[in-house]
Every structure is written in structure tokens, then in C-alpha cells.
Amino acid sequence: MTVPTTIEAPAPESTETVMAGETITAQASPAPGETSFDAADGIREAVSSRGGTVGDIIDYLDALALSIGSTRISVWDGLVVVAVILAIFLLAWFGSRLARRAVNRMTRFDPSQRLLADKLLTIAVWAMAILIGIDLLGIDLTALAVFSGAFGLAIGFGLQKTFGNLIAGIILLMDKSIKPGDVISVADSSGQESFGQIRKIGIRAISVVTRDKTEYLIPNEMLMINQVINWSYSSRDVRVKAPVSVSYGSDLDKVEELLMQAAKGAPRVLDTPAPRVNLTGFGDSSVDFEIRFWILDPEEGMSNIRSDVYKRVWKLFKENGIEIPFPQRDLNLRGNEQFDRLVEAIAQRIERKDA
């Protein structure tokens, strides 16, 4: 009769080094009462159960640990956390790219709706990726309850503008008051107004590119609280005004005919609505007219089309003898003793030169 023999292996010894209240422990598994990362422990146990060199390496990395109170963090835990964070980041980035491609294929949506769907899906993908990462790492969210008040206070004060711009951008896309491709008026630091086309609406600001290729980044919140001139909100047709003055001796009917001809012959001027010439008033030295015409592409510039019309006006006026007046003044000098002496002195000097 054979009596079974049981051999009990001694418990693994642990080496502890106490430094400044911290304990660095080299042991194969966390001691009772200590907390570690569930994902790292699960991977380590699965690989170690099969044995082999990889299992020995993982056990060695897990043995190099830092214990602070009831928390134990090993080198293996750090590697797993870094790997999970990188994997979650790549997953969220790849998922947001797929969502953006799927949204761009939805032809029934207009550009603003596609951009809004893209922003919302990107936020949802990143939020889901963060939750998955927290679940994989086994982080207990109740442990963060102590910091929730301070975190909420930081958001309320430090990130107030950021969240305000984010919400403002979403509202602008929802009501379609500002969308990519629109032409708006932009004023620089000197107060000079120029026209710019919206290139992109981001999370924090919109990008507006002017005719001179200057790119303005305007916070979304500024567009919500300030007055904005959107030249292409309901229609892309823009009316341009070009004032012209002629002398009082001109034939007004002929002038009106030539101004209409100049407007119709200029490029980019629409036939419908048709151009119009109005007599706006009688000035000090001229009769004032105003040419009013419509264009369909304000993003191509306003000054250049007005310049083209003026060039045609100048050429037609020269061909037909129409004078564009310039200011003229008559000076009436009243005589006095000093003025008479000055005139006599000048006359004597002229006589001496002639002599």
C-alpha cells in the first residue's frame, strides 16, 4: 500500500526596501489587501499558466513593484497601462476616420449637416474609447469621487471658454447661420473691413480666408454674441455700388446710357437682376450718379469688379466727351496797404529783370 506524499513548497520570499515611507517589493503577486490593475493581472496569469520564457519574463517584470500603502504598481502594470492607452488612442483615431468617411458619403446631407454629424460622431467615438480603456484597466471610478468637485470647478473656470466655443460651434451648425463656404465681413485690428470665405468650422474657432490670403481664426462664441454680416446666408447675390460724378454741362441722358453700358459690359456682372443707374444728387461742382449692379461671387472680391466698371466708364467718357469734374475754387483777395506794397515790390522786381 502506497501512502501519498504531499510536499509543500515554501511561500515565496519577498524582498522589501524601505525608502522615505515607500516600499519597493519584489514578489510574484500582490499581497493580500493590496490593489493592482486587473488587466495586467489577467494577462500575467494567463501567460504564466502556460509557462515558458515569456511567462518567466512577465513574472520578473511583475516582481519589480512599488508599493505605496495598499496600492502596488509593478513594471508590468506600467507597460500594460501604456499599451492599453496607445491601443485606445489608435482605436479612437481609426474609428473617427471611419465615421468621417461614412458621413462624407451621405450625399443627402448638406455641408453643414455633414460637418455637424462628423463632430458629434467624433465626440461619441472618443468618449466610448475612453470608457473602454477605463474598463480594461479596471479603474474604480468611485475612487475619483473625491476629485469630482475639484474637477468640476476646474471645468467651470479654466475650461469655460473652451466648452463655450464647442457648444457655440454646434449651435451654429445646427441653425445653419454660419457654414463652410459662406462669405462674411471681417474687420482687422485697424477697423478696416474686408471680405472672407469660411474655410473650416473647428471645435474652438472658425477659419476665414480673405482675398489677400490672410487667414483669421475667430472664436465660435464671438459669432454668437456679435453682429456678423453674412453675404451668402440666404442668397449669394450681392449688390455693388459705384458712385460717378459728371460736370453740369453734360448730357444727363447720354451719361446714364454710358454708365449702363459700362456696367453691362463688365465681367461677373449679372444680367438678372439688371444693373441700374440712379441720379443721387447735385453736388458743389458735379452731378452725382450711382451705378448699382449685382454679382454672384463675392468671395472673388468686390474692389476688382468695381475697378473694372470704373475703367469702362473712363474709356466711354473719353470717347464721348463727357467731363469728370474736379474741385475748382475762385479766390477773391481784398486789397490793403501791406498787400499793395507787396504787389508793387513784385512788379518792380519783374521790371528790373526785363530791363
C-alpha positions as CSV (number, residue, x, y, z in Angstrom):
1,M,0.0,0.0,0.0
2,T,1.4,3.3,-1.1
3,V,0.9,6.3,1.1
4,P,0.6,9.5,-1.0
5,T,3.2,12.0,0.0
6,T,2.4,15.8,-0.1
7,I,5.3,18.2,-0.5
8,E,4.5,21.8,0.5
9,A,6.6,24.4,-1.3
10,P,7.7,27.3,0.9
11,A,6.0,30.6,0.3
12,P,7.8,32.9,-2.0
13,E,10.1,35.2,-0.2
14,S,9.8,38.8,-0.8
15,T,12.5,41.4,-0.7
16,E,11.4,44.8,0.7
17,T,13.4,48.0,0.6
18,V,12.0,50.9,2.7
19,M,12.9,54.3,1.3
20,A,11.2,57.5,2.6
21,G,8.0,55.8,3.6
22,E,7.7,53.9,0.3
23,T,8.2,50.1,-0.1
24,I,9.6,48.6,-3.2
25,T,8.6,45.0,-3.2
26,A,9.9,42.2,-5.4
27,Q,7.2,39.5,-5.3
28,A,5.4,37.4,-7.9
29,S,1.9,38.5,-6.9
30,P,0.2,41.3,-4.9
31,A,-0.1,40.7,-1.2
32,P,-3.5,40.3,0.4
33,G,-5.2,43.7,0.8
34,E,-3.1,45.3,-2.0
35,T,-4.7,46.7,-5.2
36,S,-3.3,46.3,-8.7
37,F,-4.6,46.6,-12.3
38,D,-7.0,43.9,-13.2
39,A,-5.9,43.9,-16.9
40,A,-2.2,43.4,-16.0
41,D,-3.0,40.6,-13.5
42,G,-5.3,38.8,-16.0
43,I,-2.7,38.8,-18.8
44,R,0.1,37.8,-16.4
45,E,-1.9,34.8,-15.0
46,A,-2.9,33.7,-18.5
47,V,0.6,33.7,-19.8
48,S,2.2,32.4,-16.7
49,S,-0.1,29.4,-16.6
50,R,1.3,28.2,-19.9
51,G,4.9,28.6,-18.6
52,G,7.7,29.3,-21.0
53,T,10.2,32.1,-21.3
54,V,7.6,34.7,-21.9
55,G,5.9,33.8,-18.6
56,D,9.1,34.0,-16.7
57,I,9.8,37.5,-18.2
58,I,6.4,38.7,-17.2
59,D,6.8,37.3,-13.7
60,Y,10.1,39.0,-13.4
61,L,8.6,42.4,-14.5
62,D,5.7,41.9,-12.2
63,A,8.0,41.2,-9.3
64,L,9.6,44.7,-9.7
65,A,6.9,46.6,-8.0
66,L,6.4,49.8,-6.0
67,S,4.0,49.6,-3.1
68,I,2.5,52.7,-1.6
69,G,0.1,51.9,1.2
70,S,-2.4,49.3,-0.2
71,T,-1.5,50.1,-3.8
72,R,1.0,48.0,-5.7
73,I,2.3,49.1,-9.1
74,S,4.8,47.0,-10.9
75,V,6.8,47.5,-14.1
76,W,4.4,45.0,-15.8
77,D,1.4,47.1,-14.8
78,G,3.0,50.2,-16.2
79,L,3.7,48.5,-19.6
80,V,0.2,47.2,-19.8
81,V,-1.3,50.7,-19.0
82,V,0.9,52.3,-21.7
83,A,-0.1,49.6,-24.2
84,V,-3.8,50.0,-23.4
85,I,-3.6,53.8,-23.7
86,L,-1.9,53.5,-27.1
87,A,-4.4,50.9,-28.3
88,I,-7.3,53.0,-27.2
89,F,-5.9,56.1,-28.9
90,L,-5.3,54.3,-32.2
91,L,-8.8,52.7,-32.0
92,A,-10.4,56.1,-31.4
93,W,-8.4,57.7,-34.2
94,F,-9.2,55.0,-36.6
95,G,-12.9,54.9,-35.6
96,S,-13.2,58.7,-36.1
97,R,-11.6,58.4,-39.5
98,L,-14.2,55.7,-40.5
99,A,-17.0,57.8,-39.1
100,R,-15.8,60.8,-41.1
101,R,-15.7,58.8,-44.3
102,A,-19.1,57.4,-43.7
103,V,-20.6,60.9,-43.1
104,N,-18.9,62.3,-46.3
105,R,-20.7,59.6,-48.3
106,M,-24.1,60.8,-47.2
107,T,-25.0,62.9,-50.2
108,R,-28.4,63.8,-48.9
109,F,-26.9,65.9,-46.2
110,D,-25.7,69.5,-46.9
111,P,-22.1,70.5,-45.9
112,S,-23.2,72.0,-42.6
113,Q,-25.1,68.8,-41.6
114,R,-22.2,66.6,-42.6
115,L,-19.9,68.7,-40.5
116,L,-22.2,68.6,-37.5
117,A,-22.6,64.8,-37.8
118,D,-18.8,64.5,-38.1
119,K,-18.2,66.5,-34.9
120,L,-20.9,64.6,-32.9
121,L,-19.6,61.2,-34.1
122,T,-16.0,62.1,-33.2
123,I,-17.0,63.1,-29.7
124,A,-19.0,59.9,-29.3
125,V,-16.2,57.7,-30.6
126,W,-13.6,59.2,-28.2
127,A,-16.0,59.0,-25.3
128,M,-16.6,55.3,-26.0
129,A,-12.9,54.7,-26.4
130,I,-12.2,56.3,-23.0
131,L,-14.9,54.2,-21.3
132,I,-13.5,51.0,-22.8
133,G,-10.0,51.9,-21.7
134,I,-11.2,52.6,-18.1
135,D,-13.0,49.2,-18.1
136,L,-9.9,47.3,-19.5
137,L,-7.7,48.9,-16.9
138,G,-10.1,48.1,-14.1
139,I,-10.1,51.6,-12.7
140,D,-12.7,52.1,-10.0
141,L,-14.4,55.4,-10.8
142,T,-15.7,55.6,-7.2
143,A,-12.1,56.3,-6.2
144,L,-12.3,59.5,-8.2
145,A,-15.3,60.8,-6.3
146,V,-13.1,62.9,-4.0
147,F,-11.7,64.8,-7.0
148,S,-15.0,65.2,-8.8
149,G,-15.7,68.5,-7.1
150,A,-12.3,70.0,-7.9
151,F,-12.5,68.7,-11.5
152,G,-15.9,70.2,-12.0
153,L,-14.7,73.5,-10.6
154,A,-11.7,73.4,-12.9
155,I,-14.0,72.9,-15.9
156,G,-16.3,75.7,-14.7
157,F,-13.5,78.2,-14.6
158,G,-10.5,77.1,-16.6
159,L,-12.3,75.4,-19.5
160,Q,-15.3,77.7,-19.6
161,K,-14.3,79.4,-22.8
162,T,-13.4,76.1,-24.4
163,F,-16.7,74.5,-23.7
164,G,-18.5,77.7,-24.6
165,N,-16.8,77.7,-28.1
166,L,-17.6,74.0,-28.5
167,I,-21.3,74.5,-27.8
168,A,-21.4,77.7,-29.9
169,G,-19.9,75.8,-32.9
170,I,-22.5,73.0,-32.6
171,I,-25.3,75.6,-32.4
172,L,-24.0,77.5,-35.5
173,L,-24.0,74.2,-37.4
174,M,-27.5,73.3,-36.3
175,D,-29.2,76.5,-37.2
176,K,-27.1,76.9,-40.4
177,S,-26.5,80.6,-39.9
178,I,-22.7,80.1,-40.5
179,K,-21.4,77.2,-42.7
180,P,-18.3,76.4,-44.7
181,G,-18.2,78.4,-47.9
182,D,-20.1,81.4,-46.7
183,V,-18.8,84.9,-47.3
184,I,-18.7,87.2,-44.3
185,S,-17.3,90.6,-43.4
186,V,-14.1,90.5,-41.3
187,A,-12.6,93.6,-39.7
188,D,-8.9,93.7,-38.8
189,S,-7.3,95.4,-35.8
190,S,-7.3,98.8,-37.5
191,G,-11.1,98.5,-38.2
192,Q,-10.8,98.1,-41.9
193,E,-13.4,95.7,-43.2
194,S,-12.6,93.0,-45.8
195,F,-14.5,90.0,-47.2
196,G,-13.5,86.5,-46.3
197,Q,-14.8,83.0,-47.0
198,I,-15.3,80.5,-44.2
199,R,-12.9,77.6,-44.9
200,K,-13.5,75.5,-41.8
201,I,-15.5,75.4,-38.6
202,G,-13.5,73.8,-35.9
203,I,-14.2,72.9,-32.3
204,R,-12.8,76.2,-30.9
205,A,-12.9,78.6,-33.9
206,I,-13.7,79.1,-37.5
207,S,-11.1,79.8,-40.2
208,V,-11.9,82.7,-42.5
209,V,-9.6,83.4,-45.6
210,T,-9.7,86.8,-47.2
211,R,-8.8,87.8,-50.7
212,D,-5.2,88.6,-49.7
213,K,-4.8,85.1,-48.3
214,T,-4.9,86.3,-44.7
215,E,-6.5,83.6,-42.5
216,Y,-8.5,84.8,-39.5
217,L,-9.3,82.4,-36.6
218,I,-12.5,83.7,-35.0
219,P,-13.7,82.0,-31.8
220,N,-17.2,80.4,-32.2
221,E,-18.5,82.3,-29.2
222,M,-17.7,85.7,-30.9
223,L,-20.1,84.8,-33.8
224,M,-22.9,84.1,-31.3
225,I,-22.7,87.3,-29.3
226,N,-21.5,89.8,-32.0
227,Q,-23.2,91.1,-35.2
228,V,-22.0,89.2,-38.3
229,I,-22.6,90.2,-41.9
230,N,-23.1,87.0,-43.9
231,W,-23.2,87.9,-47.5
232,S,-24.3,84.4,-48.6
233,Y,-26.7,83.4,-45.9
234,S,-29.9,83.1,-47.9
235,S,-28.5,84.1,-51.4
236,R,-25.1,84.5,-52.9
237,D,-26.2,87.6,-54.9
238,V,-24.5,90.7,-53.7
239,R,-25.3,94.3,-54.9
240,V,-22.3,96.6,-55.5
241,K,-22.5,100.4,-55.7
242,A,-20.1,102.6,-57.7
243,P,-20.6,106.4,-57.5
244,V,-19.7,108.5,-60.5
245,S,-19.8,112.4,-60.9
246,V,-20.0,114.4,-64.1
247,S,-19.9,118.1,-64.9
248,Y,-23.0,120.3,-65.0
249,G,-22.6,120.8,-68.8
250,S,-23.0,117.1,-69.6
251,D,-26.0,115.5,-71.3
252,L,-27.6,113.5,-68.4
253,D,-29.4,111.1,-70.7
254,K,-26.2,110.3,-72.5
255,V,-24.3,109.9,-69.2
256,E,-27.0,107.4,-68.0
257,E,-26.7,105.4,-71.2
258,L,-22.9,105.2,-71.0
259,L,-23.0,104.2,-67.3
260,M,-25.4,101.4,-68.1
261,Q,-23.3,100.3,-71.0
262,A,-20.2,100.2,-68.7
263,A,-21.9,98.1,-66.1
264,K,-23.4,95.6,-68.5
265,G,-20.1,95.0,-70.3
266,A,-18.1,94.3,-67.2
267,P,-17.3,90.7,-66.3
268,R,-19.0,89.0,-63.4
269,V,-22.0,91.5,-63.5
270,L,-25.3,89.6,-63.6
271,D,-27.9,90.3,-66.2
272,T,-30.6,89.4,-63.7
273,P,-31.2,91.4,-61.6
274,A,-30.3,94.0,-64.2
275,P,-27.9,96.9,-63.4
276,R,-29.4,100.3,-62.6
277,V,-28.2,103.9,-62.8
278,N,-29.6,106.4,-60.3
279,L,-29.1,110.2,-60.1
280,T,-28.3,110.7,-56.4
281,G,-27.9,114.5,-56.2
282,F,-26.4,117.8,-57.3
283,G,-23.1,118.5,-55.7
284,D,-21.0,121.6,-55.4
285,S,-19.3,121.1,-58.7
286,S,-20.8,118.0,-60.2
287,V,-23.9,116.0,-60.9
288,D,-23.7,112.7,-58.9
289,F,-24.8,109.3,-60.3
290,E,-24.5,105.8,-58.8
291,I,-24.2,102.6,-60.6
292,R,-25.8,99.6,-58.9
293,F,-25.2,96.1,-60.2
294,W,-25.2,92.5,-58.9
295,I,-22.6,89.8,-58.7
296,L,-22.8,86.1,-57.7
297,D,-19.3,85.5,-56.4
298,P,-18.4,88.0,-53.6
299,E,-15.5,85.7,-52.5
300,E,-13.7,86.7,-55.7
301,G,-13.5,90.3,-54.4
302,M,-15.5,93.5,-54.5
303,S,-12.9,96.1,-55.3
304,N,-11.7,94.4,-58.5
305,I,-15.2,94.3,-60.1
306,R,-15.8,97.9,-59.1
307,S,-12.4,98.8,-60.7
308,D,-13.4,97.1,-64.0
309,V,-16.6,99.1,-64.1
310,Y,-14.7,102.4,-63.5
311,K,-12.2,101.6,-66.2
312,R,-15.0,101.1,-68.7
313,V,-16.7,104.4,-67.5
314,W,-13.4,106.3,-68.0
315,K,-13.0,104.9,-71.6
316,L,-16.6,105.6,-72.6
317,F,-16.5,109.1,-71.2
318,K,-13.3,109.9,-73.1
319,E,-14.8,108.6,-76.3
320,N,-18.0,110.7,-75.9
321,G,-16.5,113.9,-74.5
322,I,-18.1,113.6,-71.0
323,E,-16.1,115.5,-68.4
324,I,-15.5,114.2,-64.9
325,P,-15.1,117.4,-62.8
326,F,-12.6,118.2,-60.2
327,P,-12.9,120.8,-57.4
328,Q,-12.3,124.4,-58.6
329,R,-12.2,127.5,-56.4
330,D,-12.2,131.2,-57.2
331,L,-10.0,133.3,-54.7
332,N,-11.0,136.9,-54.0
333,L,-8.2,138.9,-52.4
334,R,-9.2,142.1,-50.7
335,G,-6.7,145.0,-51.0
336,N,-4.9,146.6,-48.1
337,E,-1.8,148.7,-47.6
338,Q,0.6,145.8,-46.9
339,F,-0.8,143.8,-49.8
340,D,-0.4,146.8,-52.1
341,R,3.2,147.2,-51.1
342,L,3.9,143.5,-51.8
343,V,2.4,143.8,-55.2
344,E,4.5,146.9,-56.0
345,A,7.7,145.2,-54.8
346,I,7.0,142.2,-57.1
347,A,6.2,144.4,-60.0
348,Q,9.5,146.4,-59.6
349,R,11.5,143.1,-59.4
350,I,9.9,141.9,-62.6
351,E,10.7,145.2,-64.4
352,R,14.3,145.0,-63.3
353,K,14.6,141.5,-64.7
354,D,13.1,142.7,-68.0
355,A,15.4,145.7,-68.2
